[in-house]
Every structure is written in structure tokens, then in C-alpha cells.
Amino acid sequence: MDRLTSMAIFVKAAESGSFAAAALAFGISSQMAGRHVIALEERVGAPLLARTTRRQSLTEIGQIFYERCKALLADAEAAESVAMDFSASPRGRLRVTAPVTFGSCCLAPLITRYLRANPEVQVDLTLTDRFVDLVDEGYEVAIRLGPLSDSSMIAKPLMPYRLLACASPAYLKEHGEPRTPEALARHECLGFSFTSLPPYNEWVFGSARGKHAVTVTGRFQANDTKALIAAAIDGFGIALAPEIAIKDDIAAGRLVRLLRKYEAPERPMHALFTARRPTPKLRAFIDLVVAEFGP
């Protein structure tokens, strides 16, 4: 028998003075109500109700047990109420992780819109380019670049993360514009460097003739895309930067997109989460991310 149900029937029997009244309240027979109480008495090893042919009353142990049962049932009801409140509308703290450039350029503005629409939610955003284990590190959702390998996660596809070669008008006036990927080898190229890996110095483009992989060199490397974009705008070299991060600079003429006849390198991007039944706060966040950045 379910212990909480037995406790609830015991409390009702104690308050009403009869198994019949408790049975009526729970929609069961008087005999079944009695069996629930007997099961509790066998569990605690002592009588809880003193029964006579005319009435029943709590024993000394029964009185103590009754008070504790009432408190426990009240706590259980409060816990259910809190859980139901949380499942009814977005609320609570949401922990999110994302790549640095995408997170700062695109996700942060979306999060502020999300928070304005959901005033009872708090968001903790961690920006990092390293692999993050959602379960071990306690995150509810991650934006991840590259192919997926963990099939246990739920993945929502987003638009591809496309990289464009770009340079400032001043750089192109002084050094000329490369017309093919192979020509990049003769230019000052700004390299992205990871914390624990060599700089990313092979740039790959596509065309009808296949893949074009060129090894680039340059005197400036950084582990932050914004620093490389700033250097490109300053005219120091050619950058391979995310389209989402430079589209405004291209529109304003601060940067010029290069190699338009070639397919720019891109990486798949997904929103990942583990919850099979996401909470309202997570579901609302995922819906907004997919609506904004969906394929």
C-alpha cells in the first residue's frame, strides 16, 4: 500500500472518528480504510487507534503519529503545489552555455528579450569555446557548433555557422584583393588560436571544382574573434569571421566580403538539451532560439 495514502486515510479517520467517514472521503470501502490503518500499525509496531464498538480514539503513540502525519502531508501538498506552479509558467533559473562569438553577438540580445517576456526567470549564460558536458556541469541547454556525436541529447538544428573572408577597403587598396582561395597564401591573414591548440591556419572553401584548402600565415593570432575583426577593420589583414559577427560592418562598408564566387566554410549549429519533458522556462527559451536562428 502507498504509505502517503495510508497516512492520509489515518488522519481523516482520526479527525472524523470513523473509518466510514474516511472511506467516503477517499471513495473506498470501510474495510479498505481499516486495512490502510492496520498496515501503518504493523509498520510502526504499535496501535494507533483505540477501537470500541461505539467509538475510536487516538492512542498516545497515535496522537504523536497523527501530528507528524499532518505535517508530512502538508509538506507533500506544498511540494506538489510548487511543482505545479513551476510547470504552469516559465520561472526559476536557466543555465545556458554557448560559443563566445555567437553568444556575445547574437544570443545575449535574444536573452534580454526572453527575460523581458518571462519576468520570473533568471538566466546564467556562460560563453566558452570548449566542449561543455551539460549533465556533469549542470547546464540545461547548450548552443553547439560542429557535428553531433552524443545521441542521448535532444538537438534542435539551427542555421549553419558560416565564415566569410573579409578585409577593410584600406587593406585591399594597399595589397590588392585575392580572387581565389589560393591567393590568400600571399596575404597577411589573421589567425584564430585556441587555448590549447595551434592557430587555425587552414582555410577551406568550395566551388564547382571541389574543395580549396589553403594554408595561411600571418603575424597576428588571437583566441577572440572580436579582436581579429577589429584588426581587420584597422586594415592589418584578412580575417575569416562569422557572418553573424561582421554583417553590420559589411553593410556599413568597414569591411568587404571576399571570394564571393566560392562557397564559404560553415559548421552545423544546434541547440542541445537533455530534458525529455522540458520545463516551461526551457521550452520557451528553445522555442525563441529556434524561431530566431532556425535553419
C-alpha positions as CSV (number, residue, x, y, z in Angstrom):
1,M,0.0,0.0,0.0
2,D,1.1,3.5,-0.7
3,R,2.3,5.0,2.6
4,L,1.2,8.6,2.0
5,T,-2.2,7.4,1.1
6,S,-2.4,5.3,4.2
7,M,-1.3,8.3,6.3
8,A,-3.9,10.5,4.7
9,I,-6.7,7.9,5.4
10,F,-5.4,7.5,9.0
11,V,-5.5,11.3,9.5
12,K,-9.1,11.5,8.1
13,A,-10.2,8.6,10.3
14,A,-8.7,10.2,13.4
15,E,-10.4,13.6,12.6
16,S,-13.8,12.2,11.7
17,G,-13.9,9.5,14.3
18,S,-14.8,6.6,12.0
19,F,-13.5,4.5,9.1
20,A,-16.8,5.0,7.3
21,A,-16.2,8.8,7.1
22,A,-12.6,8.3,5.9
23,A,-13.7,5.7,3.4
24,L,-16.4,8.1,2.0
25,A,-13.8,10.9,1.6
26,F,-11.4,8.6,-0.4
27,G,-14.0,6.7,-2.3
28,I,-13.1,3.3,-0.9
29,S,-14.9,0.8,1.4
30,S,-14.7,1.0,5.2
31,Q,-12.9,-2.4,5.2
32,M,-10.2,-1.0,2.8
33,A,-9.8,2.1,5.0
34,G,-9.3,-0.1,8.0
35,R,-6.7,-2.2,6.2
36,H,-4.7,1.0,5.4
37,V,-4.6,1.9,9.1
38,I,-3.7,-1.7,10.1
39,A,-0.8,-1.6,7.7
40,L,0.5,1.5,9.4
41,E,0.1,-0.1,12.8
42,E,2.1,-3.1,11.7
43,R,4.7,-0.9,10.2
44,V,5.3,1.2,13.5
45,G,4.7,-1.9,15.7
46,A,2.0,-0.2,17.9
47,P,-1.7,0.5,17.9
48,L,-2.6,4.0,16.6
49,L,-6.4,3.9,17.3
50,A,-8.2,2.5,20.3
51,R,-11.3,1.0,19.0
52,T,-14.6,0.1,20.8
53,T,-17.9,-0.9,19.4
54,R,-19.2,2.7,19.8
55,R,-16.2,4.9,19.0
56,Q,-12.5,5.1,18.3
57,S,-9.8,7.4,19.6
58,L,-6.1,8.0,19.2
59,T,-3.7,6.2,21.4
60,E,-0.7,8.1,22.9
61,I,1.5,6.9,20.1
62,G,-1.3,7.5,17.6
63,Q,-1.6,11.2,18.8
64,I,2.1,11.7,18.1
65,F,1.9,9.9,14.8
66,Y,-1.1,11.9,13.8
67,E,0.6,15.2,14.3
68,R,3.6,14.1,12.3
69,C,1.5,12.7,9.6
70,K,-0.4,16.0,9.3
71,A,2.8,17.9,9.0
72,L,4.2,15.5,6.4
73,L,1.0,15.6,4.3
74,A,1.0,19.4,4.4
75,D,4.7,19.4,3.2
76,A,3.8,17.0,0.4
77,E,0.9,19.1,-0.7
78,A,3.1,22.2,-0.6
79,A,5.8,20.4,-2.7
80,E,3.2,19.4,-5.3
81,S,1.8,23.0,-5.4
82,V,5.3,24.4,-6.0
83,A,6.0,21.8,-8.7
84,M,2.6,22.6,-10.4
85,D,3.4,26.3,-10.3
86,F,6.7,25.7,-12.0
87,S,5.1,23.5,-14.6
88,A,2.4,26.1,-15.4
89,S,4.6,29.1,-16.4
90,P,8.3,29.9,-17.0
91,R,10.1,30.6,-13.8
92,G,13.3,29.8,-12.0
93,R,17.0,29.8,-13.1
94,L,18.1,28.7,-16.5
95,R,21.7,27.9,-17.1
96,V,22.9,28.3,-20.7
97,T,26.2,27.8,-22.4
98,A,27.2,28.9,-25.9
99,P,30.3,29.7,-28.1
100,V,31.9,33.0,-27.3
101,T,31.3,34.9,-30.6
102,F,27.8,33.6,-31.2
103,G,26.9,34.1,-27.6
104,S,28.0,37.7,-27.4
105,C,26.9,38.8,-30.8
106,C,23.6,37.0,-31.2
107,L,22.4,35.1,-28.1
108,A,22.8,37.9,-25.5
109,P,20.4,40.2,-27.2
110,L,17.9,37.3,-27.6
111,I,18.2,36.5,-23.9
112,T,17.3,40.0,-22.9
113,R,14.1,39.7,-25.0
114,Y,13.4,36.4,-23.4
115,L,13.8,37.8,-19.9
116,R,11.5,40.7,-20.6
117,A,8.8,38.3,-21.8
118,N,9.4,36.0,-18.7
119,P,9.9,38.2,-15.6
120,E,10.1,35.2,-13.2
121,V,13.1,33.6,-15.0
122,Q,16.8,34.3,-14.3
123,V,19.4,33.3,-16.9
124,D,23.0,32.3,-16.2
125,L,24.9,32.5,-19.5
126,T,28.4,31.0,-19.8
127,L,30.4,31.7,-23.0
128,T,33.2,29.3,-23.9
129,D,34.6,27.6,-27.0
130,R,35.5,24.4,-25.1
131,F,33.3,21.3,-25.1
132,V,30.8,21.5,-22.2
133,D,29.2,18.4,-20.6
134,L,25.6,19.5,-19.9
135,V,24.9,16.9,-17.3
136,D,28.2,17.0,-15.4
137,E,28.4,20.8,-15.3
138,G,24.7,21.4,-14.6
139,Y,23.6,23.2,-17.8
140,E,20.1,22.9,-19.2
141,V,20.8,24.0,-22.7
142,A,23.8,24.5,-24.9
143,I,24.4,26.0,-28.3
144,R,27.0,23.8,-30.0
145,L,29.0,24.1,-33.2
146,G,30.1,21.2,-35.3
147,P,28.9,17.6,-35.9
148,L,27.0,16.0,-33.1
149,S,28.2,12.7,-31.6
150,D,26.1,12.3,-28.5
151,S,22.8,10.7,-29.4
152,S,21.4,10.9,-25.9
153,M,20.8,14.7,-26.2
154,I,17.8,16.3,-27.8
155,A,19.1,18.5,-30.7
156,K,17.2,21.3,-32.5
157,P,19.0,22.3,-35.7
158,L,19.9,26.0,-36.2
159,M,21.2,27.9,-39.2
160,P,24.7,26.9,-40.2
161,Y,27.5,28.9,-38.7
162,R,29.1,30.4,-41.8
163,L,32.5,32.0,-42.0
164,L,33.4,34.8,-44.5
165,A,36.7,36.1,-45.7
166,C,36.8,39.8,-45.3
167,A,39.2,42.8,-45.2
168,S,39.0,46.6,-44.9
169,P,38.9,48.8,-48.0
170,A,42.2,50.3,-46.9
171,Y,43.9,46.9,-46.8
172,L,42.6,45.9,-50.2
173,K,43.7,49.3,-51.7
174,E,47.2,48.7,-50.4
175,H,47.6,44.9,-51.0
176,G,45.0,44.1,-53.7
177,E,42.0,41.7,-53.5
178,P,42.6,38.0,-53.6
179,R,40.4,36.4,-56.4
180,T,41.0,32.8,-55.4
181,P,41.4,30.9,-52.1
182,E,45.0,30.0,-53.2
183,A,45.8,33.7,-53.4
184,L,45.3,34.0,-49.7
185,A,48.7,32.4,-49.1
186,R,50.3,35.7,-50.3
187,H,48.4,37.8,-47.9
188,E,48.5,38.8,-44.2
189,C,45.8,36.5,-42.7
190,L,44.5,36.9,-39.1
191,G,44.6,33.5,-37.3
192,F,42.2,32.2,-34.7
193,S,44.1,30.4,-32.0
194,F,42.6,28.1,-29.4
195,T,43.9,28.0,-25.9
196,S,45.5,24.5,-26.1
197,L,45.9,24.1,-29.9
198,P,47.9,25.6,-32.7
199,P,46.3,28.5,-34.6
200,Y,43.7,27.6,-37.1
201,N,45.7,28.2,-40.3
202,E,43.9,26.1,-42.9
203,W,41.1,27.9,-44.6
204,V,38.8,25.7,-46.7
205,F,36.4,27.0,-49.5
206,G,34.3,25.1,-52.0
207,S,33.5,25.6,-55.7
208,A,32.3,23.6,-58.7
209,R,35.9,22.3,-59.0
210,G,35.8,20.9,-55.5
211,K,37.5,21.8,-52.2
212,H,40.1,24.5,-52.0
213,A,42.2,24.2,-48.8
214,V,44.9,26.8,-48.3
215,T,47.5,27.2,-45.5
216,V,47.5,30.9,-44.5
217,T,50.1,32.7,-42.5
218,G,50.1,36.0,-40.5
219,R,51.8,37.8,-37.7
220,F,48.6,38.3,-35.6
221,Q,46.7,35.5,-33.9
222,A,44.1,35.7,-31.2
223,N,41.6,33.5,-29.4
224,D,38.8,36.1,-29.7
225,T,37.0,36.7,-32.9
226,K,36.2,40.3,-32.0
227,A,39.9,41.1,-31.7
228,L,40.5,39.7,-35.2
229,I,37.6,41.7,-36.6
230,A,39.0,44.8,-35.0
231,A,42.4,44.2,-36.6
232,A,40.7,43.6,-40.0
233,I,38.8,46.8,-39.7
234,D,42.0,48.6,-38.8
235,G,43.5,47.4,-42.1
236,F,46.1,44.9,-40.8
237,G,45.0,41.8,-42.7
238,I,42.3,39.4,-43.9
239,A,40.0,37.7,-41.4
240,L,37.9,34.6,-41.7
241,A,35.0,35.6,-39.4
242,P,31.4,34.5,-38.7
243,E,28.9,36.1,-41.0
244,I,26.7,37.0,-38.0
245,A,29.5,39.0,-36.4
246,I,30.5,41.0,-39.4
247,K,27.3,41.6,-41.3
248,D,26.8,45.1,-39.9
249,D,30.5,46.0,-40.7
250,I,30.0,44.8,-44.3
251,A,26.8,46.8,-44.6
252,A,28.5,49.9,-43.3
253,G,31.5,49.5,-45.6
254,R,34.0,49.0,-42.8
255,L,34.7,45.5,-44.2
256,V,34.4,44.0,-47.7
257,R,33.4,40.4,-48.3
258,L,36.0,38.5,-50.4
259,L,35.8,35.4,-52.6
260,R,32.1,35.6,-53.3
261,K,32.4,33.1,-56.1
262,Y,33.4,30.4,-53.6
263,E,31.4,28.6,-51.0
264,A,32.3,29.9,-47.6
265,P,33.2,27.4,-44.9
266,E,30.4,26.6,-42.5
267,R,29.7,24.4,-39.5
268,P,26.4,22.9,-38.3
269,M,24.9,24.5,-35.2
270,H,22.4,23.0,-32.8
271,A,20.6,23.8,-29.6
272,L,21.1,20.9,-27.2
273,F,19.2,19.9,-24.1
274,T,18.7,16.7,-22.1
275,A,15.1,17.1,-20.7
276,R,12.6,14.8,-22.4
277,R,9.9,16.9,-20.8
278,P,11.3,20.4,-20.7
279,T,10.1,22.8,-18.1
280,P,8.2,25.9,-19.3
281,K,11.3,28.1,-18.9
282,L,13.4,25.8,-21.1
283,R,10.6,25.2,-23.6
284,A,10.0,28.9,-24.0
285,F,13.8,29.5,-24.5
286,I,14.2,26.8,-27.0
287,D,11.2,28.0,-29.0
288,L,12.6,31.5,-29.1
289,V,16.1,30.3,-30.2
290,V,14.6,28.2,-33.0
291,A,12.3,31.0,-34.2
292,E,15.3,33.4,-34.3
293,F,18.1,31.2,-35.5
294,G,16.3,28.2,-37.1
295,P,17.5,26.8,-40.4
